[in-house]
């Protein structure tokens, strides 16, 4: 477990009390909202997810032209192509437009580029095929804003284009009949954070300007919500309304694909949250594009046959299983390379490449690395002379701007502040890494690099009742821009630690003030857990409702856990005594006695390390190691005494110990013959410490 910086918001008890009185929020929900600086009128607007929050589509620049050109093609019977993208946003956007166009009797088809062979965005070969198929109008979804040459090429083939996109705009717009993008500098639209599927929905709203918005939302909001959540767009403002309405629509969706996918995943349609969409449904839909079969995901949203929908849902789950295996293989390979080498004081970003890494999963791995190391990460899969890469960023670092600064070294790039893709020639890799790391070094400080967790407020055991945690639903949907509230609690006792999911995660039973809680620590197996039963910890967590076989209970999902302040103080004092001894300044007999190991202590340390060292080596937190030894041997071990034991073993060439950050690397040496520990200079020095004071 990497040490995280807890960023605890300032408590606002007076504003929380006002929110309780004025808006009827529970104490827990009110405290979380107030801690985020949301109260008064802003709180009322935040909680308002009514359709009144949706903006006029014609405020989007070029929307009048986009609607007119689409209507003209519909009325004249021209063949229309919908050009999507292989991620969930692009797939849902393409399926959304296809469902609408089919409902209008259009002659239409869709095209989604293959992630592996074609990469992101428009390409000339695909444009030519669409024109040869007789398409007279191409509507892009979630792509096209940087496709200047491809759009011009389409026009030269007699195919007009309407671009709908939400990615960052370049200095020049593509020469399309219309370019609809809320990020256009000249767009007066009040909300810039629509997903690609959200922009496509706005086009439908413009085409159906005389139809009640309630009807359009009832027909399409479920699909729009899936794409918006999956693309990690801020769930505030208009997106909050879209997702809130869409999640409600999922309860009785008419979309066969969504119904079968929820059934396959065991999701209750009446209780599907944004978290369930983002972490359970979206990865299955995304897996199709990542593994080279995005068409299956599009067909999931388009089919009207329940049996075909179930077959497609099963296929997506299998593709996701394969995706997970590929992802884990690359992640472990990289972590094995980085752990012990990454230095946040020196390394402000990660740029790594490998031969034939699966191009469909490097983005997910980059996201995991950015979270693990707290630094922007770019991974590049090499195939011959060319590499295709994907990057993920951290708050406060604009990855798109970073790539723009290195644009001369890239064949192609696109994306936004937190996520981007690129194409690069092998010969430019080292120069690109040097330039990107230099760019990051000038813009990120040490605090930004350290992994962190934003904590809203303190929670008392009595506040985590079933009804209180249920009341947090008033703040949903949770996601980017409106994260699930994170609480913290001090001095919790670890009662049990249970490995789950083949020891990929652990479940802890924690207690405080007579109350017991079940908490889950994901991505940490029992071997990586630094805690033992009986330890007292401080925990940062989100509180959720666990539904199982009709029963509901509170569960905590740990964002971070550390030893409690009391435990921390004991370790700090013990370390200070050890350091005082190493400087030759320890004069207190009682302190010297607390550090001095006896034979049984040394035997316990040696046996533990020897038994757990893999190929004669182990890397571990000393704070965890002494607790494990104390637990196993029932010896009165402390951190300072452990460090003395390791020094003694190093003195006799039994172990070789080297500090690596907060951890210590221990190599078991092949020493010949027995060591006379009684002759240890360290033990002699400890015995003499403080004698003059005695």
C-alpha positions as CSV (number, residue, x, y, z in Angstrom):
1,X,0.0,0.0,0.0
2,X,1.4,3.3,-1.1
3,X,1.2,6.2,1.5
4,X,-1.5,8.7,0.5
5,X,-1.9,12.3,1.5
6,X,-5.3,12.8,3.2
7,X,-6.8,16.1,2.0
8,X,-9.5,16.6,4.7
9,X,-12.0,19.4,3.9
10,X,-12.7,22.0,6.6
11,X,-15.8,21.2,8.6
12,X,-18.8,23.5,8.1
13,X,-21.1,22.6,11.0
14,X,-23.2,25.7,10.8
15,X,-23.8,25.4,7.1
16,X,-24.5,21.7,7.5
17,X,-27.2,22.5,10.1
18,X,-28.8,24.9,7.7
19,X,-28.9,22.3,4.9
20,X,-30.6,19.9,7.3
21,X,-33.3,22.5,8.2
22,X,-33.8,24.1,4.8
23,X,-33.5,21.1,2.5
24,X,-34.3,18.2,4.8
25,X,-30.9,16.5,4.3
26,X,-29.6,13.9,6.8
27,X,-26.7,15.0,9.1
28,X,-24.3,12.8,7.1
29,X,-25.4,14.1,3.7
30,X,-25.5,17.7,4.9
31,X,-22.0,17.5,6.4
32,X,-20.6,16.1,3.2
33,X,-22.2,18.7,1.0
34,X,-21.3,21.6,3.3
35,X,-17.7,20.3,3.4
36,X,-17.6,20.8,-0.4
37,X,-18.6,24.4,-0.1
38,X,-22.1,23.8,-1.4
39,X,-24.9,25.4,0.5
40,X,-27.7,28.0,0.1
41,X,-28.8,28.7,-3.5
42,X,-25.9,26.6,-4.9
43,X,-27.1,23.6,-2.9
44,X,-30.6,24.0,-4.3
45,X,-29.3,24.2,-7.9
46,X,-27.0,21.2,-7.3
47,X,-29.8,19.0,-6.0
48,X,-32.1,20.1,-8.9
49,X,-32.1,17.4,-11.6
50,X,-35.2,18.5,-13.4
51,X,-35.5,18.8,-17.1
52,X,-35.4,22.6,-16.8
53,X,-31.6,22.3,-16.4
54,X,-31.2,21.1,-20.0
55,X,-30.0,23.8,-22.3
56,X,-31.4,24.9,-25.7
57,X,-29.6,22.8,-28.3
58,X,-29.6,25.7,-30.7
59,X,-27.3,27.6,-28.5
60,X,-24.6,25.1,-29.7
61,X,-22.7,26.7,-32.5
62,X,-23.7,25.3,-35.9
63,X,-26.5,23.2,-34.5
64,X,-29.0,25.0,-36.8
65,X,-26.8,23.9,-39.8
66,X,-26.4,20.3,-38.4
67,X,-30.1,19.9,-37.9
68,X,-30.9,21.4,-41.3
69,X,-28.4,19.1,-43.2
70,X,-29.6,16.0,-41.3
71,X,-33.3,16.9,-42.0
72,X,-32.5,17.5,-45.7
73,X,-30.8,14.1,-46.0
74,X,-33.8,12.4,-44.3
75,X,-36.3,14.2,-46.5
76,X,-34.5,13.4,-49.7
77,X,-33.8,9.8,-48.8
78,X,-30.0,10.2,-48.9
79,X,-28.0,7.4,-47.4
80,X,-26.5,8.5,-44.0
81,X,-23.4,7.1,-42.3
82,X,-22.9,7.4,-38.6
83,X,-19.2,7.4,-37.8
84,X,-18.6,6.5,-34.1
85,X,-15.8,5.5,-31.8
86,X,-14.8,2.3,-30.2
87,X,-15.2,3.4,-26.5
88,X,-18.5,3.4,-24.6
89,X,-19.2,7.1,-25.4
90,X,-18.7,6.6,-29.1
91,X,-20.6,3.3,-29.2
92,X,-23.6,4.6,-27.3
93,X,-23.6,7.8,-29.4
94,X,-23.5,5.9,-32.6
95,X,-26.3,3.5,-31.5
96,X,-28.3,6.5,-30.2
97,X,-28.3,8.2,-33.6
98,X,-28.9,4.9,-35.5
99,X,-32.0,4.2,-33.4
100,X,-33.3,7.7,-34.1
101,X,-32.5,7.6,-37.8
102,X,-34.1,4.2,-38.2
103,X,-37.2,5.5,-36.4
104,X,-37.4,8.1,-39.1
105,X,-37.2,5.5,-41.9
106,X,-33.7,6.6,-42.9
107,X,-31.4,4.6,-45.2
108,X,-28.5,4.5,-42.8
109,X,-25.5,2.5,-41.5
110,X,-22.8,2.9,-38.8
111,X,-19.1,2.6,-38.8
112,X,-16.9,2.1,-35.8
113,X,-13.1,2.0,-36.4
114,X,-11.1,-1.0,-35.2
115,X,-9.0,0.1,-32.2
116,X,-6.2,-2.3,-33.1
117,X,-5.8,-1.8,-36.8
118,X,-7.2,1.7,-37.3
119,X,-6.8,3.5,-34.1
120,X,-8.8,6.5,-32.9
121,X,-10.8,8.9,-35.1
122,X,-11.5,9.1,-38.8
123,X,-9.3,7.5,-41.5
124,X,-9.2,7.9,-45.2
125,X,-9.8,4.2,-46.0
126,X,-13.0,4.1,-43.9
127,X,-14.2,7.4,-45.4
128,X,-13.7,6.0,-48.9
129,X,-15.6,2.8,-48.1
130,X,-18.6,4.8,-46.8
131,X,-18.6,7.0,-49.9
132,X,-18.4,3.9,-52.1
133,X,-21.3,2.4,-50.2
134,X,-23.4,5.4,-51.5
135,X,-23.4,7.5,-48.3
136,X,-24.1,11.2,-49.0
137,X,-23.9,12.4,-45.5
138,X,-21.6,11.3,-42.7
139,X,-22.4,12.3,-39.1
140,X,-19.5,11.8,-36.7
141,X,-20.0,11.0,-33.0
142,X,-17.4,11.5,-30.3
143,X,-14.8,12.2,-33.0
144,X,-14.0,14.3,-36.0
145,X,-13.0,17.6,-34.4
146,X,-9.3,17.2,-35.5
147,X,-10.1,15.3,-38.7
148,X,-9.4,18.2,-41.1
149,X,-7.9,16.2,-43.9
150,X,-10.4,13.3,-43.6
151,X,-13.4,15.6,-43.7
152,X,-11.9,17.4,-46.7
153,X,-11.4,14.0,-48.4
154,X,-15.0,13.0,-47.7
155,X,-16.1,16.2,-49.5
156,X,-13.9,15.5,-52.5
157,X,-15.8,12.1,-52.8
158,X,-19.2,13.8,-52.7
159,X,-20.0,13.0,-49.1
160,X,-20.9,15.9,-46.8
161,X,-20.1,15.8,-43.1
162,X,-21.7,16.9,-39.9
163,X,-19.3,16.7,-37.0
164,X,-20.6,16.2,-33.4
165,X,-17.8,15.9,-30.9
166,X,-16.8,17.0,-27.4
167,X,-13.0,16.8,-27.5
168,X,-10.7,19.8,-27.4
169,X,-10.7,21.9,-30.5
170,X,-7.6,22.8,-32.5
171,X,-6.9,26.2,-34.0
172,X,-8.7,25.1,-37.2
173,X,-12.1,23.4,-37.4
174,X,-12.6,20.7,-40.0
175,X,-14.3,21.9,-43.3
176,X,-17.6,20.2,-42.5
177,X,-21.1,21.3,-43.3
178,X,-21.5,21.8,-39.5
179,X,-19.3,21.4,-36.5
180,X,-21.1,20.9,-33.2
181,X,-18.9,20.9,-30.1
182,X,-19.7,22.6,-26.8
183,X,-15.9,23.3,-26.4
184,X,-15.8,25.5,-29.5
185,X,-14.5,28.9,-28.3
186,X,-17.4,30.6,-30.2
187,X,-20.1,28.5,-28.8
188,X,-22.5,30.3,-26.4
189,X,-23.8,27.0,-25.0
190,X,-23.6,27.3,-21.1
191,X,-22.3,23.8,-20.4
192,X,-19.1,22.6,-21.9
193,X,-18.9,19.1,-20.3
194,X,-21.3,17.1,-22.4
195,X,-20.1,13.7,-23.4
196,X,-20.0,12.7,-27.1
197,X,-23.3,10.9,-26.7
198,X,-24.7,14.0,-25.0
199,X,-23.9,16.1,-28.1
200,X,-25.5,13.5,-30.3
201,X,-28.6,13.6,-28.1
202,X,-28.6,17.4,-28.5
203,X,-28.8,16.9,-32.3
204,X,-31.8,14.7,-31.9
205,X,-33.4,17.3,-29.6
206,X,-32.8,19.9,-32.3
207,X,-34.3,17.7,-35.0
208,X,-37.3,17.0,-32.7
209,X,-37.6,20.6,-31.4
210,X,-41.4,20.4,-31.4
211,X,-41.6,17.2,-29.5
212,X,-41.9,17.3,-25.6
213,X,-38.5,16.8,-24.0
214,X,-40.0,14.3,-21.6
215,X,-40.7,12.0,-24.4
216,X,-37.2,12.2,-25.8
217,X,-35.7,11.6,-22.4
218,X,-38.0,8.6,-21.9
219,X,-36.8,7.1,-25.2
220,X,-33.1,7.9,-25.1
221,X,-31.9,8.9,-21.6
222,X,-30.8,5.4,-20.5
223,X,-28.3,5.2,-23.4
224,X,-27.1,8.8,-23.0
225,X,-26.6,8.2,-19.2
226,X,-24.5,5.0,-19.9
227,X,-22.1,6.9,-22.3
228,X,-21.9,10.0,-20.0
229,X,-20.9,8.0,-16.9
230,X,-18.5,5.7,-18.8
231,X,-16.7,8.6,-20.4
232,X,-16.0,9.9,-16.8
233,X,-17.7,13.3,-17.6
234,X,-18.4,15.6,-14.6
235,X,-21.8,14.7,-13.1
236,X,-22.8,18.3,-12.5
237,X,-25.1,20.7,-14.2
238,X,-26.7,19.2,-17.3
239,X,-24.9,15.9,-17.0
240,X,-26.4,15.4,-13.5
241,X,-29.9,15.7,-15.0
242,X,-29.2,13.4,-17.9
243,X,-27.7,10.7,-15.7
244,X,-30.3,11.0,-13.0
245,X,-33.1,10.7,-15.5
246,X,-31.3,7.9,-17.4
247,X,-30.7,5.8,-14.2
248,X,-34.5,6.0,-13.5
249,X,-35.2,5.1,-17.1
250,X,-33.1,1.9,-16.6
251,X,-35.7,0.6,-14.2
252,X,-38.1,0.0,-17.1
253,X,-35.9,0.3,-20.1
254,X,-37.2,-0.9,-23.4
255,X,-33.7,-1.5,-24.7
256,X,-33.3,-5.2,-25.0
257,X,-29.5,-5.1,-24.8
258,X,-29.4,-3.1,-21.6
259,X,-32.0,-5.4,-20.1
260,X,-30.0,-8.5,-20.9
261,X,-26.7,-7.0,-19.8
262,X,-28.1,-6.1,-16.4
263,X,-29.6,-9.6,-16.1
264,X,-26.3,-11.2,-17.0
265,X,-24.5,-9.1,-14.4
266,X,-27.1,-9.7,-11.7
267,X,-27.9,-6.0,-11.4
268,X,-31.3,-5.0,-10.0
269,X,-32.6,-2.4,-12.5
270,X,-34.4,-0.6,-9.8
271,X,-31.2,0.0,-7.9
272,X,-28.6,0.6,-10.6
273,X,-26.3,3.5,-9.6
274,X,-23.7,5.5,-11.5
275,X,-21.1,3.4,-9.8
276,X,-22.6,0.2,-11.1
277,X,-22.7,1.7,-14.6
278,X,-19.1,2.9,-14.4
279,X,-17.5,-0.1,-12.7
280,X,-19.7,-3.0,-13.8
281,X,-21.6,-2.3,-17.0
282,X,-19.2,0.1,-18.8
283,X,-16.1,-2.2,-18.6
284,X,-18.1,-5.0,-20.4
285,X,-19.2,-2.6,-23.2
286,X,-15.8,-1.1,-23.4
287,X,-14.2,-4.5,-23.7
288,X,-15.6,-5.0,-27.2
289,X,-13.7,-2.0,-28.5
290,X,-10.6,-2.7,-26.5
291,X,-10.4,-6.3,-27.8
292,X,-11.2,-5.4,-31.4
293,X,-15.0,-6.0,-31.6
294,X,-16.8,-2.7,-30.9
295,X,-19.5,-3.7,-33.4
296,X,-20.8,-6.3,-30.9
297,X,-21.3,-3.5,-28.3
298,X,-23.2,-1.3,-30.8
299,X,-25.4,-4.2,-31.8
300,X,-26.2,-4.8,-28.1
301,X,-27.9,-1.4,-28.1
302,X,-29.5,-1.8,-31.5
303,X,-31.0,-5.3,-31.4
304,X,-34.7,-5.9,-30.7
305,X,-34.3,-9.7,-30.2
306,X,-33.9,-10.7,-26.5
307,X,-32.1,-13.9,-27.4
308,X,-29.6,-12.1,-29.6
309,X,-29.2,-9.5,-26.8
310,X,-28.4,-12.1,-24.3
311,X,-25.8,-13.8,-26.6
312,X,-24.2,-10.4,-27.2
313,X,-24.2,-9.7,-23.4
314,X,-22.4,-13.0,-22.8
315,X,-19.9,-12.3,-25.5
316,X,-19.1,-8.9,-23.9
317,X,-18.5,-10.5,-20.5
318,X,-16.1,-13.0,-22.1
319,X,-14.2,-10.2,-23.9
320,X,-14.0,-8.4,-20.6
321,X,-12.5,-11.4,-18.9
322,X,-9.8,-11.6,-21.7
323,X,-9.3,-7.8,-21.3
324,X,-8.7,-8.2,-17.6
325,X,-6.0,-10.8,-18.2
326,X,-4.2,-8.7,-20.8
327,X,-4.4,-5.7,-18.5
328,X,-3.1,-7.5,-15.4
329,X,-0.2,-9.0,-17.4
330,X,1.0,-5.5,-18.6
331,X,0.4,-3.9,-15.2
332,X,2.4,-6.5,-13.3
333,X,5.2,-6.2,-15.8
334,X,5.4,-2.4,-15.4
335,X,5.0,-2.4,-11.6
336,X,7.8,-4.9,-11.4
337,X,10.0,-2.6,-13.4
338,X,9.0,0.6,-11.5
339,X,8.7,-0.4,-7.8
340,X,11.9,0.6,-6.0
341,X,12.9,2.8,-8.9
342,X,10.1,5.4,-9.1
343,X,11.0,8.5,-7.1
344,X,8.3,11.2,-6.9
345,X,10.9,13.9,-6.1
346,X,12.5,13.2,-9.5
347,X,9.8,11.5,-11.7
348,X,6.9,13.9,-12.3
349,X,5.4,11.7,-15.1
350,X,5.6,8.2,-16.4
351,X,6.3,7.5,-20.1
352,X,6.8,3.8,-20.8
353,X,6.7,1.6,-23.9
354,X,6.7,-2.1,-24.7
355,X,6.7,-4.4,-27.7
356,X,3.2,-5.4,-28.8
357,X,1.4,-4.5,-25.6
358,X,-2.3,-4.9,-26.3
359,X,-3.3,-1.5,-27.6
360,X,-6.8,-1.9,-26.3
361,X,-5.8,-2.1,-22.7
362,X,-2.9,0.3,-22.3
363,X,-5.2,3.2,-21.4
364,X,-6.6,1.2,-18.4
365,X,-3.2,0.3,-17.3
366,X,-2.1,4.0,-17.6
367,X,-5.1,4.9,-15.4
368,X,-4.0,2.3,-12.7
369,X,-0.4,3.6,-12.8
370,X,-1.5,7.2,-12.5
371,X,-3.6,6.2,-9.5
372,X,-0.8,4.1,-7.9
373,X,2.0,6.6,-8.3
374,X,0.0,9.8,-8.3
375,X,1.6,11.0,-11.6
376,X,0.5,11.3,-15.2
377,X,1.2,8.1,-17.1
378,X,1.6,7.5,-20.9
379,X,1.9,3.9,-22.2
380,X,2.9,3.2,-25.8
381,X,2.5,-0.1,-27.6
382,X,5.2,-0.7,-30.2
383,X,4.7,-2.5,-33.4
384,X,7.5,-2.2,-35.9
385,X,8.5,1.4,-36.4
386,X,5.3,2.8,-34.9
387,X,3.8,3.1,-31.5
388,X,0.2,3.8,-30.4
389,X,-0.2,5.2,-26.9
390,X,-2.7,6.2,-24.4
391,X,-2.3,8.4,-21.4
392,X,-4.2,9.3,-18.2
393,X,-3.5,12.3,-16.0
394,X,-3.9,13.5,-12.4
395,X,-5.9,16.6,-11.2
396,X,-4.1,19.8,-12.1
397,X,-2.2,18.5,-15.1
398,X,-3.6,19.0,-18.6
399,X,-2.4,16.0,-20.5
400,X,-3.8,17.3,-23.8
401,X,-1.8,20.5,-23.4
402,X,1.3,18.4,-22.5
403,X,1.0,16.4,-25.8
404,X,0.4,19.6,-27.7
405,X,3.8,20.9,-26.4
406,X,5.4,17.8,-27.8
407,X,3.3,17.8,-31.0
408,X,6.3,18.0,-33.3
409,X,7.4,14.5,-32.2
410,X,3.9,12.9,-32.6
411,X,2.2,11.6,-35.7
412,X,-1.2,12.1,-34.3
413,X,-2.8,13.0,-30.9
414,X,-6.1,13.9,-29.4
415,X,-8.1,13.9,-26.2
416,X,-8.7,16.2,-23.3
417,X,-7.2,17.3,-19.9
418,X,-7.4,13.9,-18.1
419,X,-7.1,11.4,-21.0
420,X,-5.5,11.3,-24.4
421,X,-4.2,9.1,-27.2
422,X,-1.3,9.4,-29.6
423,X,0.7,7.9,-32.4
424,X,4.4,8.2,-32.5
425,X,7.4,6.8,-34.5
426,X,9.8,4.6,-32.6
427,X,12.7,6.9,-33.3
428,X,11.0,9.8,-31.4
429,X,10.3,7.9,-28.2
430,X,13.3,9.0,-26.1
431,X,12.9,12.7,-27.2
432,X,9.2,12.5,-26.4
433,X,9.8,11.1,-23.0
434,X,12.4,13.8,-22.2
435,X,10.1,16.6,-23.4
436,X,7.0,15.4,-21.6
437,X,8.9,14.8,-18.3
438,X,10.4,18.3,-18.6
439,X,7.0,19.8,-19.2
440,X,5.6,17.9,-16.2
441,X,8.5,18.9,-14.0
442,X,7.7,22.6,-14.6
443,X,4.1,22.2,-13.7
444,X,3.7,19.6,-11.0
445,X,5.0,20.0,-7.5
446,X,5.8,17.3,-4.9
447,X,2.3,17.4,-3.3
448,X,0.6,16.9,-6.6
449,X,2.7,13.8,-7.4
450,X,2.0,12.0,-4.1
451,X,-1.2,9.9,-4.4
452,X,-3.9,11.5,-2.4
453,X,-7.5,10.9,-1.2
454,X,-10.0,13.8,-0.8
455,X,-11.9,13.3,2.5
456,X,-15.1,15.2,3.2
457,X,-15.7,14.9,6.9
458,X,-15.5,12.9,10.1
459,X,-18.1,10.1,10.7
460,X,-19.0,8.8,14.1
461,X,-20.0,5.1,14.5
462,X,-23.6,6.2,15.4
463,X,-23.9,8.1,12.1
464,X,-23.4,5.0,10.0
465,X,-26.8,3.4,10.4
466,X,-28.6,1.9,7.5
467,X,-31.1,4.8,7.2
468,X,-28.3,7.4,7.4
469,X,-26.2,5.8,4.7
470,X,-29.3,5.4,2.5
471,X,-29.9,9.1,2.9
472,X,-26.7,9.8,0.9
473,X,-28.6,8.9,-2.2
474,X,-29.9,12.5,-2.2
475,X,-26.5,13.5,-3.5
476,X,-26.3,11.0,-6.3
477,X,-25.4,10.3,-9.1
478,X,-21.8,10.1,-8.0
479,X,-18.9,10.3,-10.4
480,X,-16.4,12.8,-11.8
481,X,-17.2,16.3,-10.5
482,X,-19.4,14.8,-7.8
483,X,-17.5,12.0,-6.2
484,X,-19.0,9.7,-3.7
485,X,-18.6,11.2,-0.2
486,X,-15.5,10.0,1.7
487,X,-15.6,9.9,5.5
488,X,-12.9,9.1,8.0
489,X,-12.9,7.5,11.5
490,X,-10.1,7.4,14.0
491,X,-9.0,4.5,16.3
492,X,-10.8,1.6,14.7
493,X,-9.7,-1.9,15.8
494,X,-9.0,-4.6,13.3
495,X,-10.9,-7.7,14.4
496,X,-10.6,-9.9,11.4
497,X,-8.9,-9.9,8.0
498,X,-10.3,-12.2,5.3
499,X,-8.9,-12.7,1.7
500,X,-11.6,-12.6,-1.0
501,X,-11.7,-13.1,-4.8
502,X,-8.7,-15.4,-4.8
503,X,-6.8,-13.0,-2.5
504,X,-7.0,-10.0,-4.9
505,X,-8.9,-8.1,-2.2
506,X,-9.5,-8.3,1.5
507,X,-12.4,-7.9,3.8
508,X,-11.8,-6.4,7.3
509,X,-14.0,-6.5,10.3
510,X,-13.5,-3.2,12.2
511,X,-15.0,-2.1,15.5
512,X,-15.3,1.1,17.5
513,X,-17.5,2.0,20.5
514,X,-19.2,-1.4,20.4
515,X,-20.2,-1.2,16.8
516,X,-18.9,-3.5,14.1
517,X,-18.4,-2.7,10.4
518,X,-17.4,-4.8,7.4
519,X,-14.9,-2.9,5.2
520,X,-13.4,-3.8,1.9
521,X,-9.9,-3.0,0.6
522,X,-9.8,-3.6,-3.1
523,X,-6.7,-4.3,-5.0
524,X,-4.8,-5.3,-1.9
525,X,-4.2,-9.0,-1.1
526,X,-3.5,-10.3,2.3
527,X,0.2,-10.4,1.6
528,X,0.2,-6.7,0.9
529,X,-2.0,-5.7,3.8
530,X,0.2,-4.0,6.5
531,X,-2.2,-4.6,9.3
532,X,-2.8,-7.4,11.7
533,X,-5.7,-8.3,14.0
534,X,-5.6,-6.1,17.0
535,X,-4.1,-3.1,15.2
536,X,-5.8,0.2,15.6
537,X,-6.2,2.1,12.4
538,X,-7.6,5.4,11.0
539,X,-9.7,4.7,7.9
540,X,-10.9,6.9,5.0
541,X,-13.9,5.2,3.3
542,X,-17.1,5.6,1.4
543,X,-20.3,4.1,3.0
544,X,-22.6,2.0,0.8
545,X,-25.6,-0.3,1.1
546,X,-24.9,-4.0,0.5
547,X,-27.9,-5.8,-1.0
548,X,-27.8,-9.6,-0.7
549,X,-30.7,-12.0,-1.0
550,X,-33.2,-9.3,-0.1
551,X,-31.3,-8.1,3.0
552,X,-29.5,-4.7,3.3
553,X,-26.6,-3.8,5.4
554,X,-23.9,-1.1,5.6
555,X,-20.5,-1.8,4.1
556,X,-17.4,0.5,4.0
557,X,-15.2,0.7,1.0
558,X,-11.8,1.8,2.1
559,X,-10.0,4.5,0.1
560,X,-7.0,4.4,2.5
561,X,-6.1,3.1,6.0
562,X,-3.2,4.0,8.2
563,X,-2.1,3.1,11.7
564,X,-3.9,5.2,14.2
565,X,-2.2,8.3,15.7
566,X,-1.5,6.4,18.9
567,X,0.2,3.5,17.0
568,X,2.0,6.1,14.9
569,X,3.3,7.9,17.9
570,X,4.7,4.7,19.4
571,X,6.5,3.8,16.2
572,X,7.9,7.3,15.9
573,X,9.2,7.3,19.5
574,X,10.8,3.9,19.0
575,X,12.4,5.1,15.7
576,X,13.7,8.2,17.4
577,X,15.3,6.0,20.2
578,X,16.9,3.9,17.5
579,X,18.3,6.9,15.7
580,X,19.6,8.3,19.0
581,X,21.4,5.1,19.6
582,X,22.9,5.0,16.1
583,X,24.3,8.5,16.8
584,X,25.9,7.3,20.0
585,X,23.8,9.6,22.1
586,X,21.5,7.1,23.9
587,X,22.2,7.4,27.7
588,X,19.0,6.2,29.3
589,X,19.1,2.5,30.5
590,X,15.4,2.0,30.2
591,X,15.4,3.2,26.6
592,X,18.4,1.0,25.8
593,X,16.6,-2.0,27.4
594,X,13.6,-1.4,25.2
595,X,15.8,-1.7,22.1
596,X,18.0,-4.6,23.2
597,X,16.9,-7.9,21.6
598,X,17.5,-11.2,23.4
599,X,18.3,-14.5,21.6
600,X,14.6,-15.4,21.2
601,X,13.9,-12.0,19.4
602,X,16.8,-12.6,17.0
603,X,15.6,-16.1,16.3
604,X,12.0,-14.9,15.6
605,X,13.2,-12.3,13.1
606,X,15.5,-14.7,11.3
607,X,12.9,-17.4,11.0
608,X,10.3,-15.0,9.7
609,X,12.5,-13.4,7.1
610,X,14.0,-16.7,6.0
611,X,10.5,-18.3,5.6
612,X,9.0,-15.5,3.6
613,X,11.9,-14.3,1.4
614,X,11.3,-15.3,-2.2
615,X,14.5,-16.4,-3.9
616,X,16.3,-15.1,-0.8
617,X,14.9,-11.6,-1.0
618,X,12.0,-9.6,0.5
619,X,10.8,-6.0,0.5
620,X,8.6,-4.9,3.3
621,X,7.5,-2.0,5.5
622,X,9.5,-2.3,8.8
623,X,6.3,-1.2,10.6
624,X,4.5,-4.2,9.2
625,X,7.4,-6.6,9.7
626,X,7.8,-6.1,13.4
627,X,4.1,-6.5,14.0
628,X,4.0,-9.7,12.0
629,X,6.9,-11.1,14.1
630,X,5.3,-9.9,17.3
631,X,2.0,-11.6,16.4
632,X,3.7,-14.9,15.3
633,X,6.2,-15.2,18.2
634,X,4.3,-13.4,21.0
635,X,7.6,-11.5,21.6
636,X,7.5,-7.9,22.9
637,X,8.8,-6.6,19.6
638,X,8.9,-2.9,18.7
639,X,10.1,-1.0,15.6
640,X,13.4,0.1,17.1
641,X,14.2,-3.4,18.3
642,X,13.5,-4.8,14.9
643,X,15.9,-2.4,13.3
644,X,18.5,-3.3,15.8
645,X,18.0,-7.0,14.9
646,X,18.4,-6.3,11.2
647,X,21.6,-4.3,12.0
648,X,23.0,-7.2,13.9
649,X,22.3,-9.6,11.1
650,X,24.0,-7.2,8.7
651,X,26.9,-7.0,11.0
652,X,27.5,-10.7,10.7
653,X,26.7,-10.9,6.9
654,X,23.6,-12.9,7.5
655,X,21.3,-10.3,5.9
656,X,22.0,-7.3,3.6
657,X,19.5,-4.6,4.3
658,X,18.9,-1.5,2.2
659,X,16.2,1.2,2.7
660,X,13.9,1.8,-0.4
661,X,11.6,4.7,0.4
662,X,9.4,3.7,3.4
663,X,10.3,0.0,2.8
664,X,13.4,-2.0,3.5
665,X,14.9,-4.5,1.0
666,X,16.3,-7.6,2.8
667,X,18.6,-10.1,1.0
668,X,19.4,-13.4,2.8
669,X,23.1,-14.0,2.4
670,X,24.7,-17.4,2.0
671,X,26.9,-17.2,5.1
672,X,29.1,-20.2,5.9
673,X,29.3,-21.4,9.5
674,X,27.6,-20.2,12.6
675,X,27.7,-16.6,13.9
676,X,28.6,-15.8,17.5
677,X,25.9,-13.2,18.0
678,X,27.2,-12.8,21.6
679,X,30.2,-11.0,20.1
680,X,28.1,-8.4,18.4
681,X,29.5,-4.9,18.7
682,X,26.0,-3.5,18.5
683,X,24.8,-5.6,21.4
684,X,27.9,-4.6,23.4
685,X,27.2,-0.9,22.7
686,X,23.6,-1.3,23.8
687,X,24.6,-3.0,27.0
688,X,26.9,-0.1,27.8
689,X,24.4,2.6,26.9
690,X,23.4,4.6,29.9
691,X,25.6,2.8,32.4
692,X,27.1,6.1,33.6
693,X,23.6,7.2,34.4
694,X,22.7,4.0,36.1
